[in-house]
């Protein structure tokens, strides 16, 4: 019961207008003479990922209405009164007649709501939110799937791919919220014909970022941003876009990517002995930060740039050492260097771990072929991102901890691990009638739900 109650109250607390937003999606669909309302079908799609079912067919197998509370609970979530539940083909039919961009717009409304509630504020760096950008593969075939497939040729095989460049806002407690997705299309592959796989990847992601950046600026025009990306993005194209949109940046710095600048950085470090900070943690990890200000760089279009560079040398109690370096246009000093290194630099891995890896290697099943139709699989992708926003707010929110404490247990004692929450949610949906008071929007608005960083 606790998992279901927390899910309902979390979604109602953060998104009280969600059903109204869902009602503005494209027209409802008819199948077998049964009309399903927009918001119900949208919740049906979100449920595919919310309960981590793994495939469309599992909607029929796991969400069987006969002898369960599935239909009653979903009706109350969507504020509908349907007497039957749809099948997985109904969802596919609905998305076929829907515009994928409508689900991207819904995601934007959800993120704007969280920004107005100041949910992400404690993760700000220098007063700005950190925007993580990275690309990943979505679908892969050995035969051409469509005209938009990317092509990667290896010695013995040719792969046909679909990729996406993803932008996610970093929040407290390791939360990463999808705010922009740019699907990498076949034009990039043709432009990179004859190049190796790495060159294709770089070319595709950078071109996609040129398309994505102005869209993000249009959707969030007043949002202060610190752009965080790997060394691929440490180039003139990205620095120019950051300048145009008045963004700050913290980008991974590697020796082979900007060799002349790297050599200058290494030459100047010994000449700046005061620009050094040493820290040691309670568990014996020693970190030494050093930085150099006002390095210059000329890009391949002849533009000159000036930025700062910093490094962190981390020594573990075992003697093992880790090295990290970044370039940034944020002011670097003894007071700011740790925040820049961690919130802007080290936390960049969360888009890979909390974002891509978890979405691929769990019931969210990011790389599963939910549809072969390009417009529909993009809609499925957006539904996944919407569900993942709700999942993270549930898992990392203080409400779940509070409800577990009221039952005399911790979240770990109750669920074993956060990975078990989806399974318990599914059991709750099927076998328990969620309490009516959980659906009271006025009551859930009065709740205080913070994001637990522990």
MIKOL-277724 format. One record per residue (C-alpha): residue number from 1; x, y, z; residue in three letters. Coordinates in pm, whole numbers. Each point is the difference from the previous one (the first is absolute). Example, Ala and Ser with C-alpha at 12.3 -4.5 7.8 and 13.67 -1.06 7.14 Angstrom:
<nufis>
+-----+--------+--------+--------+-----+
|   n |     px |     py |     pz | res |
+-----+--------+--------+--------+-----+
|   1 |   1230 |   -450 |    780 | ALA |
|   2 |    137 |    344 |    -66 | SER |
+-----+--------+--------+--------+-----+
</nufis>
This chain:
<nufis>
+-----+--------+--------+--------+-----+
|   n |     px |     py |     pz | res |
+-----+--------+--------+--------+-----+
|   1 |      0 |      0 |      0 | UNK |
|   2 |    283 |    242 |     87 | UNK |
|   3 |    149 |     -9 |   -351 | UNK |
|   4 |   -333 |     72 |   -170 | UNK |
|   5 |    -94 |    273 |    246 | UNK |
|   6 |    340 |    167 |    -46 | UNK |
|   7 |    -33 |    -17 |   -380 | UNK |
|   8 |   -344 |    164 |     -3 | UNK |
|   9 |     86 |    270 |    252 | UNK |
|  10 |    334 |     78 |   -168 | UNK |
|  11 |   -155 |     40 |   -345 | UNK |
|  12 |   -290 |    205 |    140 | UNK |
|  13 |    231 |    221 |    209 | UNK |
|  14 |    246 |     89 |   -276 | UNK |
|  15 |   -240 |    -11 |   -297 | UNK |
|  16 |   -355 |     88 |    115 | UNK |
|  17 |    -95 |    103 |   -356 | UNK |
|  18 |    140 |   -312 |   -168 | UNK |
|  19 |   -339 |   -140 |   -106 | UNK |
|  20 |    -96 |    338 |   -149 | UNK |
|  21 |    324 |      1 |   -196 | UNK |
|  22 |    -65 |   -356 |   -120 | UNK |
|  23 |   -345 |    103 |   -119 | UNK |
|  24 |    163 |    245 |   -241 | UNK |
|  25 |    188 |   -278 |   -177 | UNK |
|  26 |   -114 |    -96 |   -351 | UNK |
|  27 |   -347 |   -150 |    -45 | UNK |
|  28 |   -106 |   -318 |    180 | UNK |
|  29 |     -5 |   -327 |   -192 | UNK |
|  30 |   -273 |   -256 |    -57 | UNK |
|  31 |     59 |   -375 |     -4 | UNK |
|  32 |   -269 |   -271 |     -5 | UNK |
|  33 |   -267 |    270 |     39 | UNK |
|  34 |    141 |    104 |    342 | UNK |
|  35 |    107 |    361 |     44 | UNK |
|  36 |    292 |     58 |    235 | UNK |
|  37 |     65 |    351 |    120 | UNK |
|  38 |    330 |    168 |    -78 | UNK |
|  39 |    117 |     18 |    357 | UNK |
|  40 |    -75 |   -368 |     63 | UNK |
|  41 |    195 |   -115 |   -305 | UNK |
|  42 |    288 |    230 |     95 | UNK |
|  43 |      8 |   -152 |    351 | UNK |
|  44 |    -15 |   -344 |   -166 | UNK |
|  45 |    314 |     92 |   -191 | UNK |
|  46 |    172 |    146 |    305 | UNK |
|  47 |    -87 |   -321 |    190 | UNK |
|  48 |    210 |   -198 |   -248 | UNK |
|  49 |    308 |    167 |    150 | UNK |
|  50 |   -127 |     98 |    344 | UNK |
|  51 |    -38 |   -368 |     93 | UNK |
|  52 |    305 |    -96 |   -210 | UNK |
|  53 |   -185 |   -262 |   -206 | UNK |
|  54 |    273 |    -24 |   -264 | UNK |
|  55 |   -218 |    -44 |   -310 | UNK |
|  56 |   -343 |     96 |   -135 | UNK |
|  57 |   -124 |   -359 |     22 | UNK |
|  58 |     49 |      9 |    378 | UNK |
|  59 |   -276 |    261 |     20 | UNK |
|  60 |   -242 |   -283 |    -82 | UNK |
|  61 |    171 |   -261 |    218 | UNK |
|  62 |     89 |    203 |    310 | UNK |
|  63 |   -290 |    248 |      6 | UNK |
|  64 |   -283 |   -250 |    -33 | UNK |
|  65 |   -314 |    164 |    138 | UNK |
|  66 |   -200 |   -313 |     88 | UNK |
|  67 |     23 |    -76 |    371 | UNK |
|  68 |    232 |    295 |     67 | UNK |
|  69 |    -23 |    369 |     90 | UNK |
|  70 |    194 |    105 |   -311 | UNK |
|  71 |   -291 |    168 |   -177 | UNK |
|  72 |   -134 |    171 |    313 | UNK |
|  73 |    340 |    144 |     93 | UNK |
|  74 |     79 |    116 |   -355 | UNK |
|  75 |   -347 |    157 |    -31 | UNK |
|  76 |     63 |    202 |    313 | UNK |
|  77 |    346 |    103 |   -118 | UNK |
|  78 |   -150 |    128 |   -326 | UNK |
|  79 |   -328 |    119 |    155 | UNK |
|  80 |   -199 |   -218 |   -242 | UNK |
|  81 |   -266 |   -269 |     31 | UNK |
|  82 |     80 |   -260 |   -266 | UNK |
|  83 |   -159 |   -343 |     42 | UNK |
|  84 |    280 |   -181 |   -187 | UNK |
|  85 |    370 |     48 |    -39 | UNK |
|  86 |    168 |     34 |   -341 | UNK |
|  87 |    247 |   -248 |   -148 | UNK |
|  88 |    352 |     77 |   -112 | UNK |
|  89 |   -110 |     51 |   -361 | UNK |
|  90 |   -237 |    274 |    117 | UNK |
|  91 |    297 |    197 |    130 | UNK |
|  92 |    186 |    -53 |   -326 | UNK |
|  93 |   -308 |    113 |   -194 | UNK |
|  94 |    -28 |    311 |    219 | UNK |
|  95 |    364 |     95 |    -55 | UNK |
|  96 |    -34 |    -60 |   -373 | UNK |
|  97 |   -253 |    283 |    -13 | UNK |
|  98 |    181 |    221 |    250 | UNK |
|  99 |    278 |    247 |    -61 | UNK |
| 100 |    320 |   -108 |    175 | UNK |
| 101 |     82 |    365 |     68 | UNK |
| 102 |   -313 |     28 |    216 | UNK |
| 103 |    162 |   -232 |    254 | UNK |
| 104 |    317 |    209 |    -10 | UNK |
| 105 |   -217 |    303 |     79 | UNK |
| 106 |   -153 |   -188 |    292 | UNK |
| 107 |    348 |    -75 |    136 | UNK |
| 108 |     83 |    371 |    -25 | UNK |
| 109 |   -310 |     93 |    203 | UNK |
| 110 |    103 |   -245 |    272 | UNK |
| 111 |    354 |    138 |     22 | UNK |
| 112 |   -126 |    360 |      4 | UNK |
| 113 |   -227 |    -90 |    290 | UNK |
| 114 |    298 |   -142 |    194 | UNK |
| 115 |    202 |    313 |    -76 | UNK |
| 116 |   -279 |    223 |    134 | UNK |
| 117 |    -12 |   -215 |    315 | UNK |
| 118 |    380 |     50 |     36 | UNK |
| 119 |     43 |   -378 |     33 | UNK |
| 120 |    341 |      9 |   -173 | UNK |
| 121 |    141 |    312 |    164 | UNK |
| 122 |    234 |   -171 |    248 | UNK |
| 123 |    192 |   -151 |   -294 | UNK |
| 124 |     82 |    340 |   -152 | UNK |
| 125 |    360 |     87 |    -85 | UNK |
| 126 |     89 |    369 |     24 | UNK |
| 127 |   -373 |     74 |      7 | UNK |
| 128 |    -67 |   -197 |   -320 | UNK |
| 129 |   -139 |   -346 |    -72 | UNK |
| 130 |    235 |   -256 |   -151 | UNK |
| 131 |   -105 |   -133 |   -342 | UNK |
| 132 |    155 |   -337 |    -85 | UNK |
| 133 |     31 |    -87 |   -370 | UNK |
| 134 |     99 |   -330 |   -155 | UNK |
| 135 |    -98 |   -232 |   -282 | UNK |
| 136 |   -100 |   -365 |      7 | UNK |
| 137 |   -115 |   -277 |   -231 | UNK |
| 138 |   -368 |    -95 |      0 | UNK |
| 139 |    -62 |   -262 |   -267 | UNK |
| 140 |    233 |   -221 |   -203 | UNK |
| 141 |    -56 |   -232 |   -297 | UNK |
| 142 |    213 |   -202 |   -242 | UNK |
| 143 |   -234 |    100 |   -283 | UNK |
| 144 |   -114 |    348 |    -95 | UNK |
| 145 |   -310 |     86 |    198 | UNK |
| 146 |    -96 |    329 |   -166 | UNK |
| 147 |    141 |    289 |   -204 | UNK |
| 148 |    102 |    178 |    320 | UNK |
| 149 |    225 |   -279 |    130 | UNK |
| 150 |    357 |     95 |     82 | UNK |
| 151 |    261 |   -225 |   -158 | UNK |
| 152 |    312 |   -128 |    172 | UNK |
| 153 |    227 |   -225 |   -205 | UNK |
| 154 |    244 |   -230 |    173 | UNK |
| 155 |    230 |   -263 |   -150 | UNK |
| 156 |   -249 |   -285 |     -6 | UNK |
| 157 |   -337 |    162 |     62 | UNK |
| 158 |   -208 |    308 |    -77 | UNK |
| 159 |   -230 |    130 |    274 | UNK |
| 160 |   -307 |    217 |    -46 | UNK |
| 161 |    -67 |    216 |    304 | UNK |
| 162 |   -224 |    260 |    157 | UNK |
| 163 |    158 |    232 |    257 | UNK |
| 164 |   -107 |    293 |    212 | UNK |
| 165 |    177 |    295 |    158 | UNK |
| 166 |   -153 |     49 |    342 | UNK |
| 167 |      2 |    306 |    230 | UNK |
| 168 |    -82 |    -54 |    367 | UNK |
| 169 |    -14 |    242 |    291 | UNK |
| 170 |    191 |   -113 |    308 | UNK |
| 171 |   -201 |     15 |    320 | UNK |
| 172 |     73 |    -89 |    363 | UNK |
| 173 |     22 |   -364 |    111 | UNK |
| 174 |    144 |   -100 |   -339 | UNK |
| 175 |   -323 |     75 |   -184 | UNK |
| 176 |     40 |     66 |   -375 | UNK |
| 177 |   -300 |    143 |   -186 | UNK |
| 178 |    -27 |    -24 |   -377 | UNK |
| 179 |    -65 |    345 |   -151 | UNK |
| 180 |    109 |    -40 |   -362 | UNK |
| 181 |     45 |   -281 |   -251 | UNK |
| 182 |    145 |     38 |   -347 | UNK |
| 183 |    -28 |   -313 |   -213 | UNK |
| 184 |    307 |    -46 |   -216 | UNK |
| 185 |   -114 |    -56 |   -355 | UNK |
| 186 |    142 |   -148 |   -318 | UNK |
| 187 |    128 |    330 |   -147 | UNK |
| 188 |    284 |    -12 |    252 | UNK |
| 189 |     97 |   -350 |   -105 | UNK |
| 190 |     12 |     98 |   -368 | UNK |
| 191 |    215 |    302 |     86 | UNK |
| 192 |    243 |   -231 |    181 | UNK |
| 193 |     15 |   -268 |   -272 | UNK |
| 194 |    335 |   -174 |     -9 | UNK |
| 195 |    100 |    105 |    353 | UNK |
| 196 |     53 |   -234 |    292 | UNK |
| 197 |   -262 |    -63 |    267 | UNK |
| 198 |    150 |    253 |    241 | UNK |
| 199 |      2 |    276 |   -259 | UNK |
| 200 |   -361 |    -72 |    -84 | UNK |
| 201 |    -93 |     17 |    367 | UNK |
| 202 |    175 |    334 |     50 | UNK |
| 203 |   -145 |    150 |   -316 | UNK |
| 204 |   -352 |   -115 |     85 | UNK |
| 205 |     -6 |    114 |    362 | UNK |
| 206 |    147 |    342 |    -72 | UNK |
| 207 |   -241 |     69 |   -285 | UNK |
| 208 |   -287 |   -119 |    218 | UNK |
| 209 |    111 |    240 |    274 | UNK |
| 210 |     -9 |    287 |   -250 | UNK |
| 211 |   -368 |    -83 |    -55 | UNK |
| 212 |    -78 |    -71 |    365 | UNK |
| 213 |    157 |    308 |    163 | UNK |
| 214 |   -231 |    264 |   -157 | UNK |
| 215 |   -304 |   -218 |     75 | UNK |
| 216 |     97 |    -16 |    368 | UNK |
| 217 |     54 |    376 |      9 | UNK |
| 218 |   -345 |     54 |   -151 | UNK |
| 219 |   -172 |   -233 |    246 | UNK |
| 220 |    192 |    127 |    308 | UNK |
| 221 |     99 |    357 |   -100 | UNK |
| 222 |     64 |    131 |    352 | UNK |
| 223 |    165 |   -307 |    147 | UNK |
| 224 |    361 |     47 |    111 | UNK |
| 225 |    195 |   -303 |   -124 | UNK |
| 226 |    342 |   -155 |     53 | UNK |
| 227 |     60 |   -235 |   -289 | UNK |
| 228 |    182 |   -322 |     99 | UNK |
| 229 |    132 |   -240 |   -263 | UNK |
| 230 |    286 |   -231 |    -88 | UNK |
| 231 |    309 |    102 |   -198 | UNK |
| 232 |   -189 |    -33 |   -331 | UNK |
| 233 |   -181 |    324 |     89 | UNK |
| 234 |    320 |    191 |     81 | UNK |
| 235 |     18 |    163 |   -342 | UNK |
| 236 |    -71 |    329 |   -177 | UNK |
| 237 |   -349 |   -100 |   -116 | UNK |
| 238 |   -121 |    -59 |    358 | UNK |
| 239 |    183 |    302 |    145 | UNK |
| 240 |   -167 |    220 |   -263 | UNK |
| 241 |   -347 |   -136 |     85 | UNK |
| 242 |     68 |     53 |    371 | UNK |
| 243 |    100 |    359 |    -73 | UNK |
| 244 |   -310 |     65 |   -214 | UNK |
| 245 |   -234 |   -136 |    269 | UNK |
| 246 |    191 |    151 |    295 | UNK |
| 247 |     70 |   -338 |    154 | UNK |
| 248 |    289 |    -94 |    223 | UNK |
| 249 |    176 |   -332 |    -55 | UNK |
| 250 |    217 |   -265 |    166 | UNK |
| 251 |    136 |   -237 |   -264 | UNK |
| 252 |    237 |   -295 |     34 | UNK |
| 253 |    357 |     90 |    -98 | UNK |
| 254 |    223 |   -270 |   -152 | UNK |
| 255 |    357 |      8 |   -118 | UNK |
| 256 |    -63 |   -108 |   -358 | UNK |
| 257 |   -306 |    215 |    -66 | UNK |
| 258 |    157 |    346 |     29 | UNK |
| 259 |    370 |    -90 |     -2 | UNK |
| 260 |    140 |    356 |    -13 | UNK |
| 261 |   -228 |    122 |    279 | UNK |
| 262 |     73 |   -310 |    204 | UNK |
| 263 |    376 |     57 |    -31 | UNK |
| 264 |    -43 |    362 |    111 | UNK |
| 265 |   -213 |   -112 |    296 | UNK |
| 266 |    268 |   -247 |    114 | UNK |
| 267 |    275 |    261 |    -46 | UNK |
| 268 |   -182 |    263 |    208 | UNK |
| 269 |   -114 |   -222 |    289 | UNK |
| 270 |    340 |      7 |    181 | UNK |
| 271 |     10 |    377 |    -45 | UNK |
| 272 |   -327 |     45 |    197 | UNK |
| 273 |     82 |   -152 |    342 | UNK |
| 274 |   -268 |    204 |    180 | UNK |
| 275 |   -273 |   -134 |   -227 | UNK |
| 276 |    -17 |   -327 |    188 | UNK |
| 277 |   -244 |   -156 |    247 | UNK |
| 278 |     42 |   -326 |    190 | UNK |
| 279 |   -282 |   -195 |    168 | UNK |
| 280 |    -15 |   -333 |    183 | UNK |
| 281 |   -325 |   -184 |     72 | UNK |
| 282 |    -90 |   -188 |    318 | UNK |
| 283 |     62 |   -332 |   -178 | UNK |
| 284 |    352 |     98 |   -103 | UNK |
| 285 |    -48 |    116 |   -359 | UNK |
| 286 |    240 |    285 |    -80 | UNK |
| 287 |    -83 |    248 |   -278 | UNK |
| 288 |    228 |    272 |   -132 | UNK |
| 289 |   -154 |    271 |   -219 | UNK |
| 290 |    211 |    231 |   -217 | UNK |
| 291 |   -106 |    252 |   -260 | UNK |
| 292 |    128 |    246 |   -260 | UNK |
| 293 |   -195 |    306 |   -111 | UNK |
| 294 |    -32 |    167 |   -341 | UNK |
| 295 |    121 |   -265 |   -240 | UNK |
| 296 |    -50 |     81 |   -369 | UNK |
| 297 |   -118 |   -227 |   -280 | UNK |
| 298 |    -47 |     51 |   -374 | UNK |
| 299 |   -263 |   -231 |   -152 | UNK |
| 300 |     -6 |   -143 |   -352 | UNK |
| 301 |   -196 |    302 |   -127 | UNK |
| 302 |    261 |    245 |    125 | UNK |
| 303 |   -203 |    125 |    300 | UNK |
| 304 |    191 |     77 |    318 | UNK |
| 305 |   -127 |   -112 |    340 | UNK |
| 306 |    110 |     63 |    355 | UNK |
| 307 |    -90 |   -227 |    292 | UNK |
| 308 |    139 |   -152 |    319 | UNK |
| 309 |    118 |   -358 |     60 | UNK |
| 310 |      3 |   -205 |    319 | UNK |
| 311 |    110 |   -345 |    103 | UNK |
| 312 |    -69 |   -239 |    286 | UNK |
| 313 |    244 |   -271 |    103 | UNK |
| 314 |   -173 |   -251 |    225 | UNK |
| 315 |    199 |   -248 |    210 | UNK |
| 316 |   -190 |   -289 |    157 | UNK |
| 317 |    106 |   -165 |    328 | UNK |
| 318 |    128 |   -292 |   -211 | UNK |
| 319 |    242 |    234 |   -177 | UNK |
| 320 |   -194 |    -13 |   -326 | UNK |
| 321 |    -18 |    338 |   -176 | UNK |
| 322 |   -269 |    152 |   -220 | UNK |
| 323 |     47 |    306 |   -218 | UNK |
| 324 |   -265 |    244 |   -125 | UNK |
| 325 |     22 |    332 |   -186 | UNK |
| 326 |   -247 |    252 |   -141 | UNK |
| 327 |    -23 |    333 |   -179 | UNK |
| 328 |   -253 |    258 |    118 | UNK |
| 329 |   -106 |    362 |    -34 | UNK |
| 330 |   -112 |      8 |    365 | UNK |
| 331 |    228 |    194 |    233 | UNK |
| 332 |    236 |   -248 |    170 | UNK |
| 333 |    137 |     68 |    348 | UNK |
| 334 |     63 |   -186 |    323 | UNK |
| 335 |   -364 |     67 |     93 | UNK |
| 336 |   -149 |   -130 |   -325 | UNK |
| 337 |    235 |   -269 |   -131 | UNK |
| 338 |   -157 |   -292 |    190 | UNK |
| 339 |   -353 |     83 |   -110 | UNK |
| 340 |    109 |     43 |   -361 | UNK |
| 341 |    190 |   -329 |      6 | UNK |
| 342 |   -284 |   -197 |    157 | UNK |
| 343 |   -331 |    154 |   -107 | UNK |
| 344 |    123 |    102 |   -342 | UNK |
| 345 |    262 |   -269 |    -65 | UNK |
| 346 |    -14 |   -323 |    199 | UNK |
| 347 |   -382 |    -16 |      7 | UNK |
| 348 |     -9 |     -5 |   -381 | UNK |
| 349 |     15 |   -380 |     20 | UNK |
| 350 |   -355 |      3 |    136 | UNK |
| 351 |   -143 |     46 |   -350 | UNK |
| 352 |    167 |   -331 |    -89 | UNK |
| 353 |    -69 |   -185 |    325 | UNK |
| 354 |   -333 |    137 |    127 | UNK |
| 355 |   -115 |     83 |   -350 | UNK |
| 356 |    110 |   -236 |   -276 | UNK |
| 357 |    130 |   -304 |    190 | UNK |
| 358 |   -298 |    -31 |    228 | UNK |
| 359 |   -247 |     62 |   -280 | UNK |
| 360 |    170 |   -270 |   -210 | UNK |
| 361 |     73 |   -262 |    266 | UNK |
| 362 |   -329 |    -22 |    188 | UNK |
| 363 |   -365 |    -52 |    -76 | UNK |
| 364 |      1 |    343 |   -165 | UNK |
| 365 |    170 |   -179 |   -290 | UNK |
| 366 |    105 |    309 |   -199 | UNK |
| 367 |    150 |   -202 |   -287 | UNK |
| 368 |   -305 |   -224 |    -44 | UNK |
| 369 |   -178 |     41 |   -336 | UNK |
| 370 |   -342 |    113 |    125 | UNK |
| 371 |    -89 |     93 |   -358 | UNK |
| 372 |    176 |      4 |   -338 | UNK |
| 373 |   -190 |    312 |   -112 | UNK |
| 374 |    232 |    304 |     50 | UNK |
| 375 |   -273 |    232 |    128 | UNK |
| 376 |   -137 |   -259 |    242 | UNK |
| 377 |    333 |   -110 |    149 | UNK |
| 378 |     81 |    365 |     67 | UNK |
| 379 |   -332 |     30 |    186 | UNK |
| 380 |     93 |   -309 |    204 | UNK |
| 381 |    336 |    161 |     78 | UNK |
| 382 |   -170 |    313 |    134 | UNK |
| 383 |   -242 |   -210 |    207 | UNK |
| 384 |    300 |   -173 |    156 | UNK |
| 385 |    157 |    334 |     93 | UNK |
| 386 |   -330 |    123 |    151 | UNK |
| 387 |    -38 |   -317 |    208 | UNK |
| 388 |    365 |     23 |    111 | UNK |
| 389 |    -59 |    350 |    138 | UNK |
| 390 |   -282 |   -137 |    220 | UNK |
| 391 |    205 |   -308 |     98 | UNK |
| 392 |    293 |    212 |    121 | UNK |
| 393 |   -222 |    237 |    198 | UNK |
| 394 |   -156 |   -303 |    168 | UNK |
| 395 |    325 |   -183 |     74 | UNK |
| 396 |    206 |    301 |    111 | UNK |
| 397 |   -283 |    193 |    166 | UNK |
| 398 |    -40 |     30 |    375 | UNK |
| 399 |   -364 |   -120 |    -13 | UNK |
| 400 |     96 |   -365 |    -51 | UNK |
| 401 |    239 |     21 |    294 | UNK |
| 402 |   -270 |    157 |    216 | UNK |
| 403 |   -260 |   -264 |    -85 | UNK |
| 404 |    251 |   -277 |     68 | UNK |
| 405 |     86 |    157 |    337 | UNK |
| 406 |   -369 |     12 |     91 | UNK |
| 407 |     -3 |   -376 |    -60 | UNK |
| 408 |    298 |    -32 |    235 | UNK |
| 409 |    255 |    -82 |   -270 | UNK |
| 410 |    253 |    165 |   -231 | UNK |
| 411 |    -37 |      4 |   -379 | UNK |
| 412 |    279 |   -259 |    -30 | UNK |
| 413 |   -164 |   -225 |    261 | UNK |
| 414 |   -334 |     34 |   -176 | UNK |
| 415 |    110 |    -53 |   -359 | UNK |
| 416 |    346 |   -156 |     24 | UNK |
| 417 |    127 |    247 |   -259 | UNK |
| 418 |   -130 |    280 |   -219 | UNK |
| 419 |      4 |   -247 |   -287 | UNK |
| 420 |   -282 |   -192 |    165 | UNK |
| 421 |   -235 |    299 |     14 | UNK |
| 422 |   -135 |    -56 |   -354 | UNK |
| 423 |    -88 |   -361 |     84 | UNK |
| 424 |   -173 |    105 |    320 | UNK |
| 425 |   -183 |    274 |   -190 | UNK |
| 426 |   -129 |   -259 |   -247 | UNK |
| 427 |   -117 |   -226 |    283 | UNK |
| 428 |   -170 |    298 |    164 | UNK |
| 429 |   -175 |     95 |   -325 | UNK |
| 430 |   -132 |   -351 |    -50 | UNK |
| 431 |    -96 |   -115 |    347 | UNK |
| 432 |    -76 |    311 |    208 | UNK |
| 433 |   -258 |    272 |    -44 | UNK |
| 434 |    195 |    318 |     48 | UNK |
| 435 |   -144 |    217 |    282 | UNK |
| 436 |   -244 |    268 |   -111 | UNK |
| 437 |    169 |    271 |    206 | UNK |
| 438 |    318 |    -44 |   -207 | UNK |
| 439 |   -183 |    150 |   -299 | UNK |
| 440 |   -103 |    318 |    184 | UNK |
| 441 |    187 |    270 |   -192 | UNK |
| 442 |    -49 |    264 |    271 | UNK |
| 443 |    139 |   -232 |    266 | UNK |
| 444 |    301 |   -104 |   -209 | UNK |
| 445 |     74 |    367 |    -78 | UNK |
| 446 |     56 |     55 |    374 | UNK |
| 447 |    260 |   -277 |     19 | UNK |
| 448 |    367 |     91 |     25 | UNK |
| 449 |    202 |   -228 |   -226 | UNK |
| 450 |    370 |     68 |    -27 | UNK |
| 451 |    267 |   -194 |   -191 | UNK |
| 452 |    219 |   -209 |    227 | UNK |
| 453 |    370 |     44 |    -76 | UNK |
| 454 |    118 |   -265 |    247 | UNK |
+-----+--------+--------+--------+-----+
</nufis>
